[in-house]
Amino acid sequence: MNYRMIFYNIGRFLLVESALLMIPAVMSLINNDGAFMAFVITIAALTLTGFVAAVKKPQNNNIYAKDGYVIVSMTWILMSLFGALPFVISGYIPSFTDAFFETVSGFTTTGSTILRDIEIIPKSLLFWRSFTHWIGGMGILVFVIAVMPKTESTSMHIMKAEVPGPTVGKLVSKLRASARILYGIYCVMTILQIIMLVIGGMPLFDSVVNSFATAGTGGFGILNNSIEGYNSLYSEMVIAVFMLLFGINFNLYYMMIIRHGKQALKSEELHWYLGIVTASVLIIAIALMTTDYTAGESFRYAFFQVASIITTTGFSTANFDLWPVICKIVLVLLMFVGACAGSTGGGIKVSRLILLIKGGRRDIRKAINPRSVETVKLDRVSVNEQIVRSVSVFFGMYMIVIAASALLLAIDGHDIVTTITAVIACVGNIGPGLAEVGPAGNFADFSVFSKLVLCFDMLAGRLELIPMLMLFSPYAWSRKYS
């Protein structure tokens, strides 16, 4: 393992975070909200640490696969640790564990919160809180690849460890150009949503932070009752549509840009994604119509909440914990499914679900006829058997992490629905769960130990398990293997 190169890269990423913190620092200075020095101290600490780690570039520039995983996992942990400092130093979240939880939730685009009263937080801190969603949505390391020159092999190992989905590839021949294309699309879509929300009458600041949360599919709101507080059908529909758009594989947008729209629209994963959304909306809307909701209200709330949960954004316009059981079951299932691969959403991903179903169907056919030759296809192309196997392994590991985390959280003594959905919400980077951690609740009542377990779950879910689990493997830290 190339430790010097690992420290060098982590240092560069921390310097980027210090630069990004200057934006809310300037906001705090202009508004005189009392948080300015908290940002200054954090920026100074990040700059010093980053400079010490990156002051001298190592002679050996090689980064091996496991080095890339370690760089990604350690960078996300350190960024969250430093990113929590403004909340602690300013005194608005005095507990470092709580501030760390909130920041991890932000960077991982989870949206789970320990705050009981969000509206007392200064705008500069609220901006930083939502900005972490936007940074983490596409990936801070992908951003650095886009703006800083690096070798293709080095960047690829880092990008593989950070970008969600079964496989990671280049949109164009140069990886740096691919990263720029991704962030270009990301920025344009974010700006477009901001404009549309402002047109609908939402204040500019609210439009910006809500768009950050939507783009990163994070879901941090700045009102205590989330998007419901605006009481605007227009804003709800704009946010819901953009949540679904950010949940689509960004490669498809690039294909549309280069005039391969027909090919993009034939994507099997896209068809499944839209089909799951449609079916879920219909089931929940029909169930809601049996209660006190009108037909219009049923479809309004069903569409928004399905879009929010399947994309793992976590915004809410109603307390779905009070909905009929079938509605809650559908939403919990959507928590597992998640958005498309190559999007900013979390969860298992639709493409993995497709491969799991097709792989299972293939195995059943082979059990009936052992001599048959069956292949798993996606978009009419045979999928490499190694990828099919890795998807099965990922699903198994995903469920093991959920089971182990739920067992650890059970020590707190919360009810089973709260415990299990809290874990699912954090591993899937969703935000709200059910019962005590539902849309009307938060994660404040968990113990310090449970919050740290959930922080690990959020990081593991955002980084697709392997980078975080590797930190506990002696093999990963061995110098013998590259």
C-alpha positions as CSV (number, residue, x, y, z in Angstrom):
1,M,0.0,0.0,0.0
2,N,1.3,3.4,-1.0
3,Y,0.8,5.3,2.3
4,R,2.5,8.5,1.2
5,M,0.3,8.8,-1.9
6,I,-2.8,8.1,0.3
7,F,-1.9,10.9,2.7
8,Y,-1.1,13.2,-0.2
9,N,-4.5,12.7,-1.9
10,I,-6.4,13.0,1.4
11,G,-4.6,16.2,2.1
12,R,-5.7,17.6,-1.3
13,F,-9.3,16.7,-0.7
14,L,-9.3,18.4,2.7
15,L,-7.9,21.6,1.1
16,V,-10.9,21.4,-1.3
17,E,-13.3,21.2,1.6
18,S,-11.6,24.2,3.2
19,A,-12.2,26.2,0.0
20,L,-15.9,25.1,-0.1
21,L,-16.4,26.3,3.5
22,M,-15.5,29.8,2.5
23,I,-18.9,30.2,0.8
24,P,-21.0,29.8,4.1
25,A,-18.3,31.7,5.9
26,V,-18.9,34.8,3.7
27,M,-22.6,34.3,4.1
28,S,-22.2,34.3,7.9
29,L,-20.0,37.4,7.8
30,I,-22.6,39.3,5.6
31,N,-25.5,38.3,7.8
32,N,-23.6,38.7,11.1
33,D,-25.2,35.5,12.4
34,G,-22.6,34.6,14.9
35,A,-21.2,31.6,13.1
36,F,-18.4,33.3,11.2
37,M,-15.5,32.5,13.6
38,A,-16.7,28.8,13.7
39,F,-16.2,28.7,9.9
40,V,-12.8,30.5,10.2
41,I,-11.5,28.1,12.8
42,T,-12.6,25.1,10.7
43,I,-11.1,26.5,7.5
44,A,-7.8,27.1,9.4
45,A,-7.8,23.6,10.8
46,L,-8.5,22.0,7.4
47,T,-5.9,24.2,5.6
48,L,-3.2,23.3,8.1
49,T,-4.0,19.6,8.0
50,G,-4.4,19.5,4.3
51,F,-1.2,21.4,3.7
52,V,0.9,19.2,6.0
53,A,-0.4,16.0,4.3
54,A,-0.1,17.3,0.7
55,V,2.9,19.7,0.9
56,K,5.2,17.2,-0.9
57,K,4.1,14.9,-3.7
58,P,5.5,11.4,-3.3
59,Q,8.0,10.0,-5.8
60,N,5.9,6.9,-6.2
61,N,2.6,8.1,-7.8
62,N,1.0,4.7,-8.2
63,I,-2.3,4.1,-6.5
64,Y,-3.5,0.5,-6.4
65,A,-7.1,-0.6,-6.2
66,K,-7.2,-1.0,-2.4
67,D,-5.4,2.4,-2.0
68,G,-8.3,4.0,-3.9
69,Y,-10.8,2.4,-1.5
70,V,-8.8,3.6,1.6
71,I,-8.5,7.1,0.2
72,V,-12.2,7.3,-0.4
73,S,-13.3,5.9,3.0
74,M,-10.8,7.9,5.0
75,T,-11.5,11.1,3.0
76,W,-15.3,10.9,3.7
77,I,-14.7,10.2,7.4
78,L,-12.3,13.1,7.8
79,M,-14.4,15.5,5.7
80,S,-17.3,14.7,8.0
81,L,-15.2,15.1,11.2
82,F,-14.0,18.6,10.0
83,G,-17.4,19.5,8.5
84,A,-19.0,19.0,11.9
85,L,-16.8,21.6,13.6
86,P,-18.8,24.7,12.5
87,F,-21.9,23.3,14.2
88,V,-20.0,22.5,17.4
89,I,-17.9,25.7,17.7
90,S,-20.9,27.9,17.0
91,G,-22.8,26.1,19.8
92,Y,-25.9,25.3,17.7
93,I,-25.1,21.5,18.0
94,P,-22.9,21.4,21.1
95,S,-22.5,17.6,21.1
96,F,-19.7,16.6,18.7
97,T,-21.4,13.2,18.2
98,D,-24.6,14.8,17.1
99,A,-22.8,17.3,14.8
100,F,-20.8,14.4,13.3
101,F,-24.0,12.5,12.7
102,E,-25.6,15.5,11.1
103,T,-22.6,16.1,8.8
104,V,-22.3,12.4,7.9
105,S,-26.0,12.5,7.1
106,G,-25.3,15.5,4.9
107,F,-22.3,14.3,2.9
108,T,-23.8,10.8,2.4
109,T,-27.1,12.5,1.2
110,T,-29.0,10.5,3.8
111,G,-31.0,13.4,5.4
112,S,-31.5,11.8,8.8
113,T,-31.3,14.5,11.5
114,I,-30.9,14.9,15.2
115,L,-32.3,18.5,15.2
116,R,-35.6,19.0,16.9
117,D,-35.9,22.7,15.8
118,I,-34.3,23.4,12.5
119,E,-35.6,26.9,12.1
120,I,-33.5,28.3,14.9
121,I,-30.3,27.5,13.0
122,P,-28.6,30.5,11.2
123,K,-28.8,30.6,7.4
124,S,-25.0,30.1,6.9
125,L,-25.1,26.8,8.9
126,L,-28.3,25.7,7.1
127,F,-26.6,26.5,3.8
128,W,-23.5,24.4,4.8
129,R,-25.8,21.6,6.0
130,S,-27.6,21.5,2.6
131,F,-24.4,22.2,0.6
132,T,-23.0,18.9,2.0
133,H,-25.8,17.2,0.2
134,W,-24.9,18.8,-3.1
135,I,-21.2,18.0,-2.6
136,G,-21.8,14.4,-1.6
137,G,-24.4,13.8,-4.3
138,M,-22.1,13.4,-7.2
139,G,-19.1,12.9,-5.0
140,I,-16.4,15.3,-3.8
141,L,-13.7,13.1,-5.1
142,V,-15.3,13.1,-8.6
143,F,-15.3,16.9,-8.3
144,V,-11.6,16.9,-7.6
145,I,-10.9,14.6,-10.5
146,A,-12.8,17.1,-12.7
147,V,-10.8,20.1,-11.7
148,M,-7.4,18.8,-10.9
149,P,-5.0,16.9,-13.2
150,K,-4.3,13.3,-12.3
151,T,-3.3,10.1,-14.2
152,E,-6.1,8.1,-15.6
153,S,-5.2,4.9,-13.7
154,T,-5.0,6.8,-10.4
155,S,-8.4,8.5,-10.9
156,M,-10.2,5.4,-12.0
157,H,-9.4,3.5,-8.8
158,I,-10.8,6.5,-6.8
159,M,-13.9,6.9,-9.0
160,K,-14.7,3.2,-8.8
161,A,-14.7,3.4,-5.0
162,E,-17.0,6.4,-4.9
163,V,-19.5,6.3,-7.7
164,P,-22.6,4.1,-7.0
165,G,-23.6,1.2,-9.1
166,P,-22.5,-2.3,-10.2
167,T,-19.9,-1.0,-12.7
168,V,-18.1,2.3,-13.3
169,G,-16.9,3.4,-16.7
170,K,-15.9,6.4,-18.7
171,L,-18.4,8.5,-20.7
172,V,-15.5,9.5,-22.9
173,S,-11.9,8.4,-23.4
174,K,-10.5,10.7,-20.7
175,L,-11.7,10.1,-17.1
176,R,-11.2,13.8,-16.2
177,A,-13.5,14.8,-19.1
178,S,-16.1,12.2,-17.9
179,A,-16.1,13.8,-14.4
180,R,-16.5,17.3,-15.9
181,I,-19.4,16.1,-18.0
182,L,-21.1,14.6,-15.0
183,Y,-20.7,17.7,-12.9
184,G,-21.8,19.9,-15.8
185,I,-25.1,18.0,-16.1
186,Y,-25.4,18.1,-12.3
187,C,-24.9,21.9,-12.2
188,V,-27.3,22.6,-15.0
189,M,-30.1,20.5,-13.5
190,T,-29.6,22.1,-10.1
191,I,-29.7,25.7,-11.6
192,L,-32.8,24.8,-13.6
193,Q,-34.6,23.6,-10.5
194,I,-33.6,26.7,-8.5
195,I,-35.1,28.9,-11.3
196,M,-38.3,26.9,-11.4
197,L,-38.8,27.1,-7.6
198,V,-38.1,30.9,-7.6
199,I,-40.7,31.3,-10.4
200,G,-43.2,29.5,-8.2
201,G,-42.7,32.0,-5.4
202,M,-40.3,30.2,-3.1
203,P,-37.7,32.6,-1.6
204,L,-34.3,32.4,-3.3
205,F,-32.4,31.0,-0.3
206,D,-35.0,28.3,0.2
207,S,-34.9,27.5,-3.5
208,V,-31.1,27.1,-3.4
209,V,-30.9,24.9,-0.4
210,N,-33.9,22.8,-1.3
211,S,-32.4,22.3,-4.8
212,F,-29.1,21.3,-3.2
213,A,-31.0,18.7,-1.2
214,T,-33.0,17.5,-4.2
215,A,-29.9,17.3,-6.5
216,G,-28.0,15.2,-4.0
217,T,-31.2,13.3,-3.1
218,G,-30.4,14.1,0.5
219,G,-33.6,15.7,1.8
220,F,-32.4,18.1,4.5
221,G,-35.2,20.7,4.9
222,I,-34.9,24.1,6.4
223,L,-38.5,24.1,7.9
224,N,-39.5,21.9,10.8
225,N,-42.2,20.2,8.7
226,S,-40.0,19.9,5.5
227,I,-41.6,20.7,2.1
228,E,-45.1,20.5,3.7
229,G,-44.4,23.9,5.3
230,Y,-44.5,25.7,1.9
231,N,-48.1,24.5,1.3
232,S,-47.5,24.8,-2.5
233,L,-48.6,22.2,-5.0
234,Y,-46.4,23.8,-7.6
235,S,-43.3,23.5,-5.5
236,E,-44.1,20.0,-4.5
237,M,-44.5,18.8,-8.1
238,V,-41.3,20.6,-9.2
239,I,-39.3,19.0,-6.4
240,A,-40.9,15.6,-7.0
241,V,-40.1,15.6,-10.7
242,F,-36.6,16.7,-10.1
243,M,-36.1,14.0,-7.4
244,L,-37.1,11.4,-10.1
245,L,-34.8,13.1,-12.6
246,F,-31.8,13.0,-10.3
247,G,-32.6,9.4,-9.6
248,I,-31.9,8.4,-13.2
249,N,-28.5,7.2,-14.5
250,F,-26.6,10.3,-15.6
251,N,-25.1,8.3,-18.4
252,L,-28.5,8.5,-20.1
253,Y,-28.5,12.3,-20.0
254,Y,-25.1,12.3,-21.7
255,M,-26.5,10.0,-24.4
256,M,-29.3,12.5,-25.0
257,I,-26.8,15.3,-25.2
258,I,-24.9,13.5,-28.0
259,R,-28.2,12.8,-29.7
260,H,-28.5,9.2,-28.8
261,G,-31.9,9.8,-27.2
262,K,-33.7,6.8,-28.6
263,Q,-31.0,4.5,-27.3
264,A,-31.2,6.2,-23.8
265,L,-35.0,5.8,-23.7
266,K,-34.6,2.1,-24.4
267,S,-32.7,1.6,-21.2
268,E,-34.1,-1.4,-19.3
269,E,-33.2,0.0,-16.0
270,L,-35.1,3.2,-16.8
271,H,-38.2,1.2,-17.8
272,W,-38.1,-0.7,-14.5
273,Y,-37.5,2.5,-12.5
274,L,-40.5,4.3,-14.0
275,G,-42.6,1.1,-13.8
276,I,-41.9,0.7,-10.1
277,V,-42.7,4.4,-9.5
278,T,-46.0,4.1,-11.4
279,A,-47.1,0.9,-9.6
280,S,-46.2,2.3,-6.2
281,V,-48.0,5.6,-6.7
282,L,-51.2,3.7,-7.8
283,I,-51.1,1.3,-4.9
284,I,-50.6,4.0,-2.3
285,A,-53.0,6.5,-3.9
286,I,-55.8,3.8,-4.0
287,A,-55.1,2.9,-0.4
288,L,-55.2,6.6,0.7
289,M,-58.5,7.1,-1.0
290,T,-60.0,4.6,1.5
291,T,-59.2,7.1,4.2
292,D,-60.0,10.8,4.6
293,Y,-58.0,11.9,1.5
294,T,-59.7,12.9,-1.7
295,A,-58.6,11.4,-5.0
296,G,-56.6,14.5,-5.9
297,E,-54.9,14.6,-2.4
298,S,-54.2,10.8,-2.6
299,F,-52.3,11.1,-5.9
300,R,-50.6,14.3,-4.8
301,Y,-49.1,12.8,-1.6
302,A,-48.5,9.4,-3.1
303,F,-46.5,10.8,-6.1
304,F,-44.4,13.0,-3.9
305,Q,-43.6,10.4,-1.2
306,V,-42.9,7.6,-3.7
307,A,-40.5,10.0,-5.6
308,S,-38.9,11.0,-2.3
309,I,-38.4,7.4,-1.0
310,I,-37.3,5.6,-4.2
311,T,-34.7,8.3,-4.9
312,T,-33.7,8.1,-1.2
313,T,-34.2,11.9,-0.9
314,G,-36.4,11.8,2.2
315,F,-38.4,15.0,1.8
316,S,-42.0,14.7,3.2
317,T,-45.3,16.5,2.7
318,A,-47.3,14.3,5.0
319,N,-46.7,12.0,8.0
320,F,-46.8,8.7,6.1
321,D,-46.3,6.9,9.4
322,L,-50.0,7.4,9.9
323,W,-51.0,5.9,6.5
324,P,-52.5,2.5,6.0
325,V,-50.1,-0.5,6.5
326,I,-49.9,-1.3,2.8
327,C,-48.6,2.2,2.1
328,K,-45.9,1.8,4.7
329,I,-44.9,-1.6,3.4
330,V,-44.6,-0.2,-0.2
331,L,-42.5,2.6,1.1
332,V,-40.2,0.3,3.1
333,L,-39.7,-1.9,0.0
334,L,-38.8,1.2,-2.0
335,M,-36.2,2.0,0.6
336,F,-34.4,-1.2,-0.4
337,V,-34.8,-0.7,-4.1
338,G,-33.4,2.8,-4.3
339,A,-32.7,4.8,-7.5
340,C,-30.8,3.9,-10.7
341,A,-27.1,3.1,-10.8
342,G,-25.0,6.1,-11.8
343,S,-27.5,8.5,-10.1
344,T,-27.2,10.5,-6.9
345,G,-29.6,8.2,-5.2
346,G,-28.9,5.5,-2.7
347,G,-30.4,2.0,-2.0
348,I,-29.5,-1.2,-3.6
349,K,-30.1,0.3,-7.1
350,V,-32.7,-0.8,-9.7
351,S,-30.0,-2.3,-12.0
352,R,-28.9,-4.6,-9.2
353,L,-32.5,-5.6,-8.5
354,I,-32.9,-6.5,-12.2
355,L,-29.8,-8.6,-12.2
356,L,-30.8,-10.3,-9.0
357,I,-34.2,-11.3,-10.4
358,K,-32.8,-12.4,-13.8
359,G,-30.0,-14.2,-12.0
360,G,-32.5,-16.1,-9.8
361,R,-34.6,-16.9,-12.8
362,R,-31.6,-18.2,-14.7
363,D,-30.6,-20.4,-11.7
364,I,-34.1,-21.9,-11.5
365,R,-34.0,-22.8,-15.2
366,K,-30.6,-24.4,-14.8
367,A,-31.8,-26.4,-11.8
368,I,-34.6,-27.8,-14.0
369,N,-32.3,-28.4,-16.9
370,P,-28.7,-28.6,-15.8
371,R,-27.4,-28.9,-19.3
372,S,-28.9,-25.6,-20.5
373,V,-26.7,-22.7,-21.2
374,E,-28.2,-19.5,-19.7
375,T,-26.9,-16.0,-19.6
376,V,-28.1,-12.9,-17.8
377,K,-28.8,-10.0,-20.2
378,L,-29.4,-6.3,-19.5
379,D,-30.4,-4.1,-22.4
380,R,-30.1,-7.2,-24.6
381,V,-26.4,-7.5,-23.8
382,S,-25.0,-10.4,-21.9
383,V,-23.7,-9.4,-18.4
384,N,-20.3,-10.7,-17.3
385,E,-20.8,-13.5,-14.9
386,Q,-18.4,-11.8,-12.4
387,I,-20.8,-8.8,-12.3
388,V,-23.8,-11.1,-11.7
389,R,-21.9,-12.8,-8.9
390,S,-20.8,-9.5,-7.4
391,V,-24.4,-8.3,-7.3
392,S,-25.4,-11.3,-5.3
393,V,-22.5,-10.8,-2.9
394,F,-23.4,-7.1,-2.5
395,F,-27.0,-8.0,-1.7
396,G,-25.9,-10.6,0.9
397,M,-23.4,-8.1,2.5
398,Y,-26.1,-5.4,2.4
399,M,-28.5,-7.5,4.4
400,I,-25.8,-8.6,6.8
401,V,-24.9,-5.0,7.6
402,I,-28.6,-4.2,8.2
403,A,-29.1,-7.2,10.5
404,A,-25.9,-6.6,12.5
405,S,-26.6,-2.9,12.9
406,A,-30.2,-3.6,14.0
407,L,-28.9,-6.0,16.6
408,L,-26.5,-3.3,17.9
409,L,-29.2,-0.7,18.0
410,A,-31.5,-3.0,19.9
411,I,-29.4,-2.3,22.9
412,D,-31.1,1.1,23.1
413,G,-34.4,-0.5,23.7
414,H,-36.4,1.2,21.1
415,D,-39.3,-0.6,19.4
416,I,-38.6,-3.0,16.6
417,V,-40.1,-0.8,13.9
418,T,-38.0,2.2,15.0
419,T,-34.9,0.1,15.2
420,I,-35.1,-1.7,11.9
421,T,-36.3,1.2,9.8
422,A,-33.7,3.5,11.3
423,V,-31.0,1.1,10.1
424,I,-32.6,0.7,6.7
425,A,-33.0,4.5,6.3
426,C,-29.3,5.0,7.1
427,V,-27.8,2.2,5.1
428,G,-30.0,3.2,2.1
429,N,-29.2,6.9,2.6
430,I,-33.0,7.6,2.8
431,G,-33.5,9.8,5.8
432,P,-36.8,9.1,7.6
433,G,-37.9,5.7,8.7
434,L,-41.1,4.8,10.7
435,A,-42.4,5.2,14.2
436,E,-39.9,7.4,16.3
437,V,-37.7,8.1,13.3
438,G,-40.6,8.8,10.9
439,P,-41.3,12.1,9.1
440,A,-42.5,13.7,12.4
441,G,-39.6,12.4,14.5
442,N,-35.8,12.4,14.4
443,F,-32.7,10.4,15.6
444,A,-31.9,12.6,18.6
445,D,-33.0,10.0,21.2
446,F,-30.5,7.3,20.1
447,S,-27.5,6.8,22.3
448,V,-24.0,7.9,21.3
449,F,-23.0,4.3,20.5
450,S,-26.1,3.9,18.2
451,K,-25.5,7.2,16.5
452,L,-21.9,6.1,15.7
453,V,-23.3,2.8,14.3
454,L,-25.7,4.7,12.2
455,C,-22.9,7.0,11.0
456,F,-21.0,3.9,9.8
457,D,-24.2,2.6,8.1
458,M,-24.6,5.9,6.3
459,L,-21.0,6.0,5.0
460,A,-21.1,2.3,4.1
461,G,-24.4,2.8,2.2
462,R,-23.1,5.8,0.3
463,L,-19.8,4.1,-0.6
464,E,-21.4,0.8,-1.5
465,L,-20.1,-1.1,1.5
466,I,-16.6,-2.2,0.3
467,P,-14.6,0.9,1.1
468,M,-15.9,1.1,4.7
469,L,-15.7,-2.7,5.4
470,M,-12.1,-2.7,4.1
471,L,-11.0,-0.5,7.0
472,F,-11.6,-3.5,9.3
473,S,-9.5,-5.9,7.2
474,P,-5.8,-6.5,8.0
475,Y,-5.4,-7.4,4.4
476,A,-6.2,-3.9,3.3
477,W,-3.5,-2.4,5.4
478,S,-0.8,-4.9,4.4
479,R,2.2,-3.6,2.5
480,K,2.7,-7.0,0.9
481,Y,-0.1,-6.8,-1.6
482,S,-0.9,-4.1,-4.1
